[in-house]
Amino acid sequence: MTYQITVLTGGSTPERDVALAGAAQVVAALRAEGHRVAVVDTVSGFLSAARETELLTGAVDREPPTDAELEALRARELGPQLVELPEVKEAEVVFPVLHGRQGEGGELQALLALAGIPFTGSDALGSAIAMAKDVAKALLRYAGVTTPDWVMWPSPTESIVALDFPLIVKPSRVGSTIGLSVVEALDDLEAAVEHALAYDDDVMIERFIAGRELTVGVLDDTPLVVGEIIPEHAIFDYECKYTPGMTQEIFPADLPADVAANVQASAAAAHRVLKLRDMSRVDFILSADGGIYCLEVNTLPGLTSTSLLPQSAKAAGIGFGKLCTTICDLAVERCHGTKTRQR
């Protein structure tokens, strides 16, 4: 089946460029699949063909937008008026390609649900749970999914030191490793916290686990192929994520079958306990002693040319166009109770 789809993108978070780059690929793929696609920036509204060409370049800058740029964008956010746009309220399905707290923190999802507009991805509850990293980690442990020890800032110094150095300091509700620092000693902690606070008022301090970085996509509650990420930098940071050639991404990862199966099982358990739907991407560290640690669960995974969910799906035999259409099918089935796919 083909649909009238509106892709929501842009936004006013530090991950705006990532969203626009992903939207460029999603829009092209959906149109190639025969769908009728409109594009709406949550800041500037409906994009004409000329504005699409200007904004949807597929490129991600090496640095996120500046504070001044973000402030100007936030002042123009459409907010609740978004659902009054004809391109949104008349769509058969809305496909958010947004990142950060405004796009994947639950508020947008609640707005669309209240307006009765079908949309892809997790609902407001699942989105909010996954975005609040400390809440998500507590639920992961409840489900038996191992995750590194952590505390939230502020915490007593002895609780922080007990995690052992090095530590990861990061904003709780921001993705793409924006605002993240690796802290080697207590003297460096304050500066790292201040850096994280520039992006969020919730800051997590987490034990650093050395090892192999793994990732697995989940589609329709089913884990896809496990991949390995080998960045040029010590961590898989913003530059490595969005600069072609700075990271090796290997699908499938070179792992024993039982280890890959355990990673997939943990990804599925994380997806379910956080009450997610349609798709997600779950990131892990495989430590030297064989421990599998869940780092993060992404409810709206990146969809750029270097993104990991599409690679996980491709390794499972699902091309990018089919992936995007399947995500739309899931939303339509859920909202209208119709079967659109051969299972």
Secondary structure, 3 states (H helix, E strand, C coil): CCCEEEEEECCCCCCHHHHHHHHHHHHHHHHHCCCEEEEEECCCEECCHHHHHHHCCCCCCCCCCCHHHHHHHHCCCCHHHHHHCHHHHCCCEEEECCCCHHHHCCHHHHHHHHCCCCECCCCHHHHHHHHCHHHHHHHHHHCCCCCCCEEECCCCHHHHHHCCCCEEEEECCCCCCCCCEEECCHHHHHHHHHHHHCCCCCEEEEECCCEEEEEEEEECCEEEEEEEEEECCCCCCHHHHHCCCCEEEECCCCCCHHHHHHHHHHHHHHHHHCCCCCEEEEEEEEECCCCEEEEEEECCCCCCCCCHHHHHHHHCCCCHHHHHHHHHHHHHHHHHCCCCCCC
